[in-house]
Amino acid sequence: MADRDALLAQLATIRPRRQAIDTEELQLVADLRAAACPWKFIAQALGRETPNVIATFKPKLEETRTVRVRPNPEEKP
């Protein structure tokens, strides 16, 4: 029975390890997106199709965009 208990104990460690890996993967994707890395390259690194990677990760990310506004030369200050 000790073998069964040891195997059950090992099995119980899989879910937390998987969650840790998922968290690490999400953080890496977030860091890459913050560094303006295109989804295509992230998908290639994961060995997946781009639309699937976007569908998996984009809803979990909070992305911001920087918008530059050029002054209108015709407007007077």
HTML snippet that shows the backbone in 3Dmol.js (N, CA, C, O; Angstrom):
<script src="https://3Dmol.org/build/3Dmol-min.js"></script>
<div id="view" style="width:600px;height:400px;position:relative"></div>
<script>
const pdb = `
ATOM      1  N   MET A   1       0.802  -1.194   0.000  1.00  0.00           N
ATOM      2  CA  MET A   1       0.000   0.000   0.000  1.00  0.00           C
ATOM      3  C   MET A   1       0.848   1.262   0.000  1.00  0.00           C
ATOM      4  O   MET A   1       0.390   2.301  -0.476  1.00  0.00           O
ATOM      5  N   ALA A   2       2.046   1.204   0.509  1.00  0.00           N
ATOM      6  CA  ALA A   2       2.904   2.383   0.550  1.00  0.00           C
ATOM      7  C   ALA A   2       3.156   2.899  -0.863  1.00  0.00           C
ATOM      8  O   ALA A   2       3.220   4.109  -1.076  1.00  0.00           O
ATOM      9  N   ASP A   3       3.298   2.003  -1.820  1.00  0.00           N
ATOM     10  CA  ASP A   3       3.508   2.434  -3.199  1.00  0.00           C
ATOM     11  C   ASP A   3       2.300   3.227  -3.696  1.00  0.00           C
ATOM     12  O   ASP A   3       2.456   4.253  -4.359  1.00  0.00           O
ATOM     13  N   ARG A   4       1.100   2.749  -3.375  1.00  0.00           N
ATOM     14  CA  ARG A   4      -0.105   3.451  -3.800  1.00  0.00           C
ATOM     15  C   ARG A   4      -0.163   4.839  -3.161  1.00  0.00           C
ATOM     16  O   ARG A   4      -0.476   5.819  -3.838  1.00  0.00           O
ATOM     17  N   ASP A   5       0.131   4.927  -1.887  1.00  0.00           N
ATOM     18  CA  ASP A   5       0.106   6.218  -1.194  1.00  0.00           C
ATOM     19  C   ASP A   5       1.137   7.182  -1.780  1.00  0.00           C
ATOM     20  O   ASP A   5       0.869   8.374  -1.933  1.00  0.00           O
ATOM     21  N   ALA A   6       2.300   6.663  -2.102  1.00  0.00           N
ATOM     22  CA  ALA A   6       3.341   7.501  -2.696  1.00  0.00           C
ATOM     23  C   ALA A   6       2.910   7.989  -4.076  1.00  0.00           C
ATOM     24  O   ALA A   6       3.125   9.152  -4.420  1.00  0.00           O
ATOM     25  N   LEU A   7       2.311   7.117  -4.856  1.00  0.00           N
ATOM     26  CA  LEU A   7       1.839   7.506  -6.182  1.00  0.00           C
ATOM     27  C   LEU A   7       0.712   8.535  -6.087  1.00  0.00           C
ATOM     28  O   LEU A   7       0.672   9.488  -6.865  1.00  0.00           O
ATOM     29  N   LEU A   8      -0.194   8.342  -5.141  1.00  0.00           N
ATOM     30  CA  LEU A   8      -1.278   9.309  -4.942  1.00  0.00           C
ATOM     31  C   LEU A   8      -0.720  10.671  -4.509  1.00  0.00           C
ATOM     32  O   LEU A   8      -1.210  11.713  -4.944  1.00  0.00           O
ATOM     33  N   ALA A   9       0.292  10.655  -3.664  1.00  0.00           N
ATOM     34  CA  ALA A   9       0.912  11.896  -3.223  1.00  0.00           C
ATOM     35  C   ALA A   9       1.573  12.612  -4.407  1.00  0.00           C
ATOM     36  O   ALA A   9       1.477  13.833  -4.533  1.00  0.00           O
ATOM     37  N   GLN A  10       2.242  11.846  -5.269  1.00  0.00           N
ATOM     38  CA  GLN A  10       2.857  12.432  -6.465  1.00  0.00           C
ATOM     39  C   GLN A  10       1.786  13.017  -7.378  1.00  0.00           C
ATOM     40  O   GLN A  10       1.945  14.116  -7.910  1.00  0.00           O
ATOM     41  N   LEU A  11       0.708  12.283  -7.554  1.00  0.00           N
ATOM     42  CA  LEU A  11      -0.377  12.739  -8.410  1.00  0.00           C
ATOM     43  C   LEU A  11      -0.962  14.061  -7.897  1.00  0.00           C
ATOM     44  O   LEU A  11      -1.305  14.945  -8.682  1.00  0.00           O
ATOM     45  N   ALA A  12      -1.067  14.177  -6.602  1.00  0.00           N
ATOM     46  CA  ALA A  12      -1.632  15.385  -6.000  1.00  0.00           C
ATOM     47  C   ALA A  12      -0.763  16.622  -6.240  1.00  0.00           C
ATOM     48  O   ALA A  12      -1.250  17.746  -6.123  1.00  0.00           O
ATOM     49  N   THR A  13       0.498  16.432  -6.569  1.00  0.00           N
ATOM     50  CA  THR A  13       1.386  17.576  -6.815  1.00  0.00           C
ATOM     51  C   THR A  13       1.290  18.112  -8.240  1.00  0.00           C
ATOM     52  O   THR A  13       1.800  19.194  -8.529  1.00  0.00           O
ATOM     53  N   ILE A  14       0.651  17.374  -9.120  1.00  0.00           N
ATOM     54  CA  ILE A  14       0.620  17.775 -10.528  1.00  0.00           C
ATOM     55  C   ILE A  14      -0.184  19.052 -10.751  1.00  0.00           C
ATOM     56  O   ILE A  14       0.284  19.959 -11.439  1.00  0.00           O
ATOM     57  N   ARG A  15      -1.382  19.137 -10.184  1.00  0.00           N
ATOM     58  CA  ARG A  15      -2.227  20.313 -10.416  1.00  0.00           C
ATOM     59  C   ARG A  15      -1.552  21.618  -9.984  1.00  0.00           C
ATOM     60  O   ARG A  15      -1.557  22.576 -10.757  1.00  0.00           O
ATOM     61  N   PRO A  16      -0.974  21.697  -8.786  1.00  0.00           N
ATOM     62  CA  PRO A  16      -0.299  22.955  -8.411  1.00  0.00           C
ATOM     63  C   PRO A  16       0.884  23.290  -9.322  1.00  0.00           C
ATOM     64  O   PRO A  16       1.128  24.458  -9.624  1.00  0.00           O
ATOM     65  N   ARG A  17       1.611  22.270  -9.754  1.00  0.00           N
ATOM     66  CA  ARG A  17       2.732  22.523 -10.663  1.00  0.00           C
ATOM     67  C   ARG A  17       2.223  23.014 -12.007  1.00  0.00           C
ATOM     68  O   ARG A  17       2.803  23.926 -12.596  1.00  0.00           O
ATOM     69  N   ARG A  18       1.143  22.418 -12.496  1.00  0.00           N
ATOM     70  CA  ARG A  18       0.553  22.839 -13.767  1.00  0.00           C
ATOM     71  C   ARG A  18       0.066  24.284 -13.661  1.00  0.00           C
ATOM     72  O   ARG A  18       0.263  25.073 -14.585  1.00  0.00           O
ATOM     73  N   GLN A  19      -0.563  24.632 -12.545  1.00  0.00           N
ATOM     74  CA  GLN A  19      -1.036  26.005 -12.357  1.00  0.00           C
ATOM     75  C   GLN A  19       0.136  26.986 -12.322  1.00  0.00           C
ATOM     76  O   GLN A  19       0.042  28.093 -12.853  1.00  0.00           O
ATOM     77  N   ALA A  20       1.225  26.580 -11.703  1.00  0.00           N
ATOM     78  CA  ALA A  20       2.410  27.440 -11.652  1.00  0.00           C
ATOM     79  C   ALA A  20       2.981  27.663 -13.055  1.00  0.00           C
ATOM     80  O   ALA A  20       3.386  28.776 -13.389  1.00  0.00           O
ATOM     81  N   ILE A  21       3.012  26.631 -13.861  1.00  0.00           N
ATOM     82  CA  ILE A  21       3.514  26.744 -15.233  1.00  0.00           C
ATOM     83  C   ILE A  21       2.578  27.626 -16.057  1.00  0.00           C
ATOM     84  O   ILE A  21       3.041  28.458 -16.837  1.00  0.00           O
ATOM     85  N   ASP A  22       1.264  27.451 -15.889  1.00  0.00           N
ATOM     86  CA  ASP A  22       0.296  28.286 -16.607  1.00  0.00           C
ATOM     87  C   ASP A  22       0.467  29.755 -16.239  1.00  0.00           C
ATOM     88  O   ASP A  22       0.389  30.628 -17.104  1.00  0.00           O
ATOM     89  N   THR A  23       0.699  30.027 -14.967  1.00  0.00           N
ATOM     90  CA  THR A  23       0.906  31.395 -14.506  1.00  0.00           C
ATOM     91  C   THR A  23       2.187  31.970 -15.102  1.00  0.00           C
ATOM     92  O   THR A  23       2.212  33.123 -15.533  1.00  0.00           O
ATOM     93  N   GLU A  24       3.238  31.176 -15.126  1.00  0.00           N
ATOM     94  CA  GLU A  24       4.505  31.621 -15.702  1.00  0.00           C
ATOM     95  C   GLU A  24       4.355  31.892 -17.201  1.00  0.00           C
ATOM     96  O   GLU A  24       4.877  32.882 -17.712  1.00  0.00           O
ATOM     97  N   GLU A  25       3.648  31.018 -17.894  1.00  0.00           N
ATOM     98  CA  GLU A  25       3.426  31.179 -19.326  1.00  0.00           C
ATOM     99  C   GLU A  25       2.645  32.475 -19.606  1.00  0.00           C
ATOM    100  O   GLU A  25       3.004  33.238 -20.503  1.00  0.00           O
ATOM    101  N   LEU A  26       1.592  32.713 -18.843  1.00  0.00           N
ATOM    102  CA  LEU A  26       0.794  33.925 -19.009  1.00  0.00           C
ATOM    103  C   LEU A  26       1.645  35.175 -18.763  1.00  0.00           C
ATOM    104  O   LEU A  26       1.533  36.157 -19.498  1.00  0.00           O
ATOM    105  N   GLN A  27       2.483  35.140 -17.742  1.00  0.00           N
ATOM    106  CA  GLN A  27       3.337  36.292 -17.447  1.00  0.00           C
ATOM    107  C   GLN A  27       4.335  36.543 -18.570  1.00  0.00           C
ATOM    108  O   GLN A  27       4.592  37.693 -18.924  1.00  0.00           O
ATOM    109  N   LEU A  28       4.898  35.480 -19.131  1.00  0.00           N
ATOM    110  CA  LEU A  28       5.830  35.643 -20.248  1.00  0.00           C
ATOM    111  C   LEU A  28       5.132  36.231 -21.465  1.00  0.00           C
ATOM    112  O   LEU A  28       5.684  37.100 -22.139  1.00  0.00           O
ATOM    113  N   VAL A  29       3.925  35.764 -21.748  1.00  0.00           N
ATOM    114  CA  VAL A  29       3.161  36.313 -22.869  1.00  0.00           C
ATOM    115  C   VAL A  29       2.854  37.784 -22.610  1.00  0.00           C
ATOM    116  O   VAL A  29       2.991  38.608 -23.513  1.00  0.00           O
ATOM    117  N   ALA A  30       2.447  38.121 -21.403  1.00  0.00           N
ATOM    118  CA  ALA A  30       2.165  39.514 -21.057  1.00  0.00           C
ATOM    119  C   ALA A  30       3.416  40.381 -21.225  1.00  0.00           C
ATOM    120  O   ALA A  30       3.337  41.488 -21.758  1.00  0.00           O
ATOM    121  N   ASP A  31       4.556  39.884 -20.774  1.00  0.00           N
ATOM    122  CA  ASP A  31       5.814  40.634 -20.908  1.00  0.00           C
ATOM    123  C   ASP A  31       6.194  40.825 -22.377  1.00  0.00           C
ATOM    124  O   ASP A  31       6.652  41.896 -22.776  1.00  0.00           O
ATOM    125  N   LEU A  32       5.999  39.778 -23.172  1.00  0.00           N
ATOM    126  CA  LEU A  32       6.303  39.883 -24.599  1.00  0.00           C
ATOM    127  C   LEU A  32       5.385  40.886 -25.282  1.00  0.00           C
ATOM    128  O   LEU A  32       5.843  41.688 -26.095  1.00  0.00           O
ATOM    129  N   ARG A  33       4.096  40.849 -24.963  1.00  0.00           N
ATOM    130  CA  ARG A  33       3.157  41.804 -25.559  1.00  0.00           C
ATOM    131  C   ARG A  33       3.491  43.224 -25.124  1.00  0.00           C
ATOM    132  O   ARG A  33       3.388  44.153 -25.925  1.00  0.00           O
ATOM    133  N   ALA A  34       3.892  43.407 -23.866  1.00  0.00           N
ATOM    134  CA  ALA A  34       4.278  44.739 -23.387  1.00  0.00           C
ATOM    135  C   ALA A  34       5.523  45.237 -24.119  1.00  0.00           C
ATOM    136  O   ALA A  34       5.731  46.443 -24.252  1.00  0.00           O
ATOM    137  N   ALA A  35       6.342  44.308 -24.590  1.00  0.00           N
ATOM    138  CA  ALA A  35       7.538  44.661 -25.352  1.00  0.00           C
ATOM    139  C   ALA A  35       7.243  44.736 -26.852  1.00  0.00           C
ATOM    140  O   ALA A  35       8.160  44.745 -27.673  1.00  0.00           O
ATOM    141  N   ALA A  36       5.947  44.789 -27.202  1.00  0.00           N
ATOM    142  CA  ALA A  36       5.491  44.932 -28.595  1.00  0.00           C
ATOM    143  C   ALA A  36       5.825  43.730 -29.474  1.00  0.00           C
ATOM    144  O   ALA A  36       5.999  43.876 -30.683  1.00  0.00           O
ATOM    145  N   CYS A  37       5.914  42.561 -28.883  1.00  0.00           N
ATOM    146  CA  CYS A  37       6.160  41.344 -29.650  1.00  0.00           C
ATOM    147  C   CYS A  37       4.855  40.926 -30.339  1.00  0.00           C
ATOM    148  O   CYS A  37       3.822  40.815 -29.679  1.00  0.00           O
ATOM    149  N   PRO A  38       4.887  40.696 -31.646  1.00  0.00           N
ATOM    150  CA  PRO A  38       3.671  40.288 -32.357  1.00  0.00           C
ATOM    151  C   PRO A  38       3.183  38.907 -31.912  1.00  0.00           C
ATOM    152  O   PRO A  38       3.971  38.047 -31.518  1.00  0.00           O
ATOM    153  N   TRP A  39       1.875  38.721 -31.987  1.00  0.00           N
ATOM    154  CA  TRP A  39       1.269  37.435 -31.622  1.00  0.00           C
ATOM    155  C   TRP A  39       1.876  36.293 -32.435  1.00  0.00           C
ATOM    156  O   TRP A  39       2.031  35.182 -31.928  1.00  0.00           O
ATOM    157  N   LYS A  40       2.213  36.563 -33.678  1.00  0.00           N
ATOM    158  CA  LYS A  40       2.763  35.528 -34.566  1.00  0.00           C
ATOM    159  C   LYS A  40       4.002  34.867 -33.957  1.00  0.00           C
ATOM    160  O   LYS A  40       4.147  33.645 -33.997  1.00  0.00           O
ATOM    161  N   PHE A  41       4.883  35.679 -33.398  1.00  0.00           N
ATOM    162  CA  PHE A  41       6.121  35.142 -32.830  1.00  0.00           C
ATOM    163  C   PHE A  41       5.864  34.382 -31.529  1.00  0.00           C
ATOM    164  O   PHE A  41       6.520  33.381 -31.242  1.00  0.00           O
ATOM    165  N   ILE A  42       4.913  34.867 -30.756  1.00  0.00           N
ATOM    166  CA  ILE A  42       4.540  34.170 -29.521  1.00  0.00           C
ATOM    167  C   ILE A  42       3.954  32.804 -29.869  1.00  0.00           C
ATOM    168  O   ILE A  42       4.283  31.798 -29.240  1.00  0.00           O
ATOM    169  N   ALA A  43       3.091  32.782 -30.868  1.00  0.00           N
ATOM    170  CA  ALA A  43       2.485  31.518 -31.305  1.00  0.00           C
ATOM    171  C   ALA A  43       3.552  30.544 -31.786  1.00  0.00           C
ATOM    172  O   ALA A  43       3.500  29.355 -31.470  1.00  0.00           O
ATOM    173  N   GLN A  44       4.517  31.041 -32.547  1.00  0.00           N
ATOM    174  CA  GLN A  44       5.599  30.176 -33.032  1.00  0.00           C
ATOM    175  C   GLN A  44       6.378  29.586 -31.867  1.00  0.00           C
ATOM    176  O   GLN A  44       6.712  28.401 -31.877  1.00  0.00           O
ATOM    177  N   ALA A  45       6.670  30.410 -30.859  1.00  0.00           N
ATOM    178  CA  ALA A  45       7.430  29.937 -29.701  1.00  0.00           C
ATOM    179  C   ALA A  45       6.661  28.863 -28.937  1.00  0.00           C
ATOM    180  O   ALA A  45       7.256  27.958 -28.352  1.00  0.00           O
ATOM    181  N   LEU A  46       5.330  28.972 -28.948  1.00  0.00           N
ATOM    182  CA  LEU A  46       4.494  27.986 -28.246  1.00  0.00           C
ATOM    183  C   LEU A  46       4.148  26.779 -29.114  1.00  0.00           C
ATOM    184  O   LEU A  46       3.577  25.803 -28.628  1.00  0.00           O
ATOM    185  N   GLY A  47       4.496  26.849 -30.406  1.00  0.00           N
ATOM    186  CA  GLY A  47       4.178  25.750 -31.310  1.00  0.00           C
ATOM    187  C   GLY A  47       2.688  25.635 -31.586  1.00  0.00           C
ATOM    188  O   GLY A  47       2.155  24.541 -31.770  1.00  0.00           O
ATOM    189  N   ARG A  48       2.021  26.800 -31.612  1.00  0.00           N
ATOM    190  CA  ARG A  48       0.577  26.824 -31.823  1.00  0.00           C
ATOM    191  C   ARG A  48       0.233  27.799 -32.938  1.00  0.00           C
ATOM    192  O   ARG A  48       1.075  28.578 -33.385  1.00  0.00           O
ATOM    193  N   GLU A  49      -1.008  27.745 -33.376  1.00  0.00           N
ATOM    194  CA  GLU A  49      -1.498  28.659 -34.399  1.00  0.00           C
ATOM    195  C   GLU A  49      -1.812  30.019 -33.764  1.00  0.00           C
ATOM    196  O   GLU A  49      -2.296  30.092 -32.635  1.00  0.00           O
ATOM    197  N   THR A  50      -1.531  31.078 -34.500  1.00  0.00           N
ATOM    198  CA  THR A  50      -1.720  32.430 -33.984  1.00  0.00           C
ATOM    199  C   THR A  50      -3.142  32.703 -33.482  1.00  0.00           C
ATOM    200  O   THR A  50      -3.296  33.218 -32.375  1.00  0.00           O
ATOM    201  N   PRO A  51      -4.198  32.375 -34.260  1.00  0.00           N
ATOM    202  CA  PRO A  51      -5.545  32.673 -33.755  1.00  0.00           C
ATOM    203  C   PRO A  51      -5.868  31.962 -32.439  1.00  0.00           C
ATOM    204  O   PRO A  51      -6.579  32.507 -31.595  1.00  0.00           O
ATOM    205  N   ASN A  52      -5.351  30.759 -32.269  1.00  0.00           N
ATOM    206  CA  ASN A  52      -5.593  30.018 -31.027  1.00  0.00           C
ATOM    207  C   ASN A  52      -4.879  30.669 -29.843  1.00  0.00           C
ATOM    208  O   ASN A  52      -5.417  30.728 -28.737  1.00  0.00           O
ATOM    209  N   VAL A  53      -3.680  31.148 -30.086  1.00  0.00           N
ATOM    210  CA  VAL A  53      -2.920  31.813 -29.019  1.00  0.00           C
ATOM    211  C   VAL A  53      -3.603  33.121 -28.631  1.00  0.00           C
ATOM    212  O   VAL A  53      -3.717  33.445 -27.448  1.00  0.00           O
ATOM    213  N   ILE A  54      -4.052  33.863 -29.627  1.00  0.00           N
ATOM    214  CA  ILE A  54      -4.760  35.115 -29.338  1.00  0.00           C
ATOM    215  C   ILE A  54      -6.024  34.825 -28.530  1.00  0.00           C
ATOM    216  O   ILE A  54      -6.303  35.504 -27.542  1.00  0.00           O
ATOM    217  N   ALA A  55      -6.786  33.818 -28.951  1.00  0.00           N
ATOM    218  CA  ALA A  55      -8.030  33.477 -28.252  1.00  0.00           C
ATOM    219  C   ALA A  55      -7.765  33.018 -26.821  1.00  0.00           C
ATOM    220  O   ALA A  55      -8.579  33.265 -25.931  1.00  0.00           O
ATOM    221  N   THR A  56      -6.647  32.360 -26.596  1.00  0.00           N
ATOM    222  CA  THR A  56      -6.309  31.861 -25.262  1.00  0.00           C
ATOM    223  C   THR A  56      -5.841  32.976 -24.340  1.00  0.00           C
ATOM    224  O   THR A  56      -6.288  33.063 -23.196  1.00  0.00           O
ATOM    225  N   PHE A  57      -4.952  33.824 -24.821  1.00  0.00           N
ATOM    226  CA  PHE A  57      -4.276  34.769 -23.937  1.00  0.00           C
ATOM    227  C   PHE A  57      -4.843  36.185 -23.923  1.00  0.00           C
ATOM    228  O   PHE A  57      -4.847  36.832 -22.876  1.00  0.00           O
ATOM    229  N   LYS A  58      -5.321  36.678 -25.063  1.00  0.00           N
ATOM    230  CA  LYS A  58      -5.746  38.073 -25.124  1.00  0.00           C
ATOM    231  C   LYS A  58      -6.822  38.416 -24.086  1.00  0.00           C
ATOM    232  O   LYS A  58      -6.742  39.481 -23.474  1.00  0.00           O
ATOM    233  N   PRO A  59      -7.820  37.558 -23.867  1.00  0.00           N
ATOM    234  CA  PRO A  59      -8.820  37.905 -22.845  1.00  0.00           C
ATOM    235  C   PRO A  59      -8.246  38.000 -21.430  1.00  0.00           C
ATOM    236  O   PRO A  59      -8.853  38.624 -20.559  1.00  0.00           O
ATOM    237  N   LYS A  60      -7.107  37.399 -21.198  1.00  0.00           N
ATOM    238  CA  LYS A  60      -6.498  37.393 -19.863  1.00  0.00           C
ATOM    239  C   LYS A  60      -5.543  38.563 -19.656  1.00  0.00           C
ATOM    240  O   LYS A  60      -5.066  38.789 -18.544  1.00  0.00           O
ATOM    241  N   LEU A  61      -5.263  39.306 -20.725  1.00  0.00           N
ATOM    242  CA  LEU A  61      -4.291  40.390 -20.657  1.00  0.00           C
ATOM    243  C   LEU A  61      -4.984  41.742 -20.658  1.00  0.00           C
ATOM    244  O   LEU A  61      -6.042  41.922 -21.261  1.00  0.00           O
ATOM    245  N   GLU A  62      -4.372  42.668 -19.981  1.00  0.00           N
ATOM    246  CA  GLU A  62      -4.820  44.053 -20.043  1.00  0.00           C
ATOM    247  C   GLU A  62      -3.751  44.801 -20.811  1.00  0.00           C
ATOM    248  O   GLU A  62      -2.679  45.100 -20.286  1.00  0.00           O
ATOM    249  N   GLU A  63      -4.060  45.098 -22.058  1.00  0.00           N
ATOM    250  CA  GLU A  63      -3.082  45.766 -22.905  1.00  0.00           C
ATOM    251  C   GLU A  63      -3.448  47.233 -23.049  1.00  0.00           C
ATOM    252  O   GLU A  63      -4.621  47.601 -23.109  1.00  0.00           O
ATOM    253  N   THR A  64      -2.429  48.047 -23.103  1.00  0.00           N
ATOM    254  CA  THR A  64      -2.636  49.475 -23.314  1.00  0.00           C
ATOM    255  C   THR A  64      -1.900  49.893 -24.567  1.00  0.00           C
ATOM    256  O   THR A  64      -0.918  49.270 -24.969  1.00  0.00           O
ATOM    257  N   ARG A  65      -2.380  50.939 -25.168  1.00  0.00           N
ATOM    258  CA  ARG A  65      -1.727  51.477 -26.361  1.00  0.00           C
ATOM    259  C   ARG A  65      -1.327  52.914 -26.091  1.00  0.00           C
ATOM    260  O   ARG A  65      -2.007  53.644 -25.370  1.00  0.00           O
ATOM    261  N   THR A  66      -0.222  53.298 -26.679  1.00  0.00           N
ATOM    262  CA  THR A  66       0.224  54.677 -26.583  1.00  0.00           C
ATOM    263  C   THR A  66      -0.184  55.381 -27.872  1.00  0.00           C
ATOM    264  O   THR A  66       0.111  54.914 -28.972  1.00  0.00           O
ATOM    265  N   VAL A  67      -0.852  56.487 -27.720  1.00  0.00           N
ATOM    266  CA  VAL A  67      -1.292  57.260 -28.872  1.00  0.00           C
ATOM    267  C   VAL A  67      -0.579  58.600 -28.843  1.00  0.00           C
ATOM    268  O   VAL A  67      -0.618  59.322 -27.846  1.00  0.00           O
ATOM    269  N   ARG A  68       0.067  58.917 -29.940  1.00  0.00           N
ATOM    270  CA  ARG A  68       0.741  60.203 -30.056  1.00  0.00           C
ATOM    271  C   ARG A  68      -0.139  61.132 -30.880  1.00  0.00           C
ATOM    272  O   ARG A  68      -0.617  60.761 -31.952  1.00  0.00           O
ATOM    273  N   VAL A  69      -0.343  62.310 -30.386  1.00  0.00           N
ATOM    274  CA  VAL A  69      -1.145  63.304 -31.090  1.00  0.00           C
ATOM    275  C   VAL A  69      -0.220  64.388 -31.605  1.00  0.00           C
ATOM    276  O   VAL A  69       0.508  65.022 -30.842  1.00  0.00           O
ATOM    277  N   ARG A  70      -0.262  64.587 -32.900  1.00  0.00           N
ATOM    278  CA  ARG A  70       0.560  65.641 -33.497  1.00  0.00           C
ATOM    279  C   ARG A  70      -0.200  66.955 -33.421  1.00  0.00           C
ATOM    280  O   ARG A  70      -1.401  67.001 -33.684  1.00  0.00           O
ATOM    281  N   PRO A  71       0.479  67.991 -33.071  1.00  0.00           N
ATOM    282  CA  PRO A  71      -0.202  69.284 -33.024  1.00  0.00           C
ATOM    283  C   PRO A  71      -0.610  69.708 -34.430  1.00  0.00           C
ATOM    284  O   PRO A  71       0.123  69.500 -35.396  1.00  0.00           O
ATOM    285  N   ASN A  72      -1.780  70.300 -34.523  1.00  0.00           N
ATOM    286  CA  ASN A  72      -2.257  70.801 -35.784  1.00  0.00           C
ATOM    287  C   ASN A  72      -1.599  72.164 -36.033  1.00  0.00           C
ATOM    288  O   ASN A  72      -1.783  73.091 -35.243  1.00  0.00           O
ATOM    289  N   PRO A  73      -0.836  72.292 -37.122  1.00  0.00           N
ATOM    290  CA  PRO A  73      -0.124  73.559 -37.348  1.00  0.00           C
ATOM    291  C   PRO A  73      -1.082  74.724 -37.640  1.00  0.00           C
ATOM    292  O   PRO A  73      -0.687  75.887 -37.557  1.00  0.00           O
ATOM    293  N   GLU A  74      -2.320  74.415 -37.976  1.00  0.00           N
ATOM    294  CA  GLU A  74      -3.269  75.474 -38.284  1.00  0.00           C
ATOM    295  C   GLU A  74      -3.941  76.024 -37.022  1.00  0.00           C
ATOM    296  O   GLU A  74      -4.506  77.117 -37.039  1.00  0.00           O
ATOM    297  N   GLU A  75      -3.875  75.263 -35.936  1.00  0.00           N
ATOM    298  CA  GLU A  75      -4.490  75.737 -34.700  1.00  0.00           C
ATOM    299  C   GLU A  75      -3.566  76.736 -34.012  1.00  0.00           C
ATOM    300  O   GLU A  75      -2.346  76.577 -33.980  1.00  0.00           O
ATOM    301  N   LYS A  76      -4.198  77.774 -33.463  1.00  0.00           N
ATOM    302  CA  LYS A  76      -3.421  78.783 -32.740  1.00  0.00           C
ATOM    303  C   LYS A  76      -3.502  78.464 -31.256  1.00  0.00           C
ATOM    304  O   LYS A  76      -4.573  78.135 -30.745  1.00  0.00           O
ATOM    305  N   PRO A  77      -2.368  78.563 -30.560  1.00  0.00           N
ATOM    306  CA  PRO A  77      -2.370  78.239 -29.125  1.00  0.00           C
ATOM    307  C   PRO A  77      -3.183  79.197 -28.296  1.00  0.00           C
ATOM    308  O   PRO A  77      -3.269  79.040 -27.078  1.00  0.00           O
TER     309      PRO A  77
END
`;
const viewer = $3Dmol.createViewer("view");
viewer.addModel(pdb, "pdb");
viewer.setStyle({}, {cartoon: {color: "spectrum"}});
viewer.zoomTo();
viewer.render();
</script>
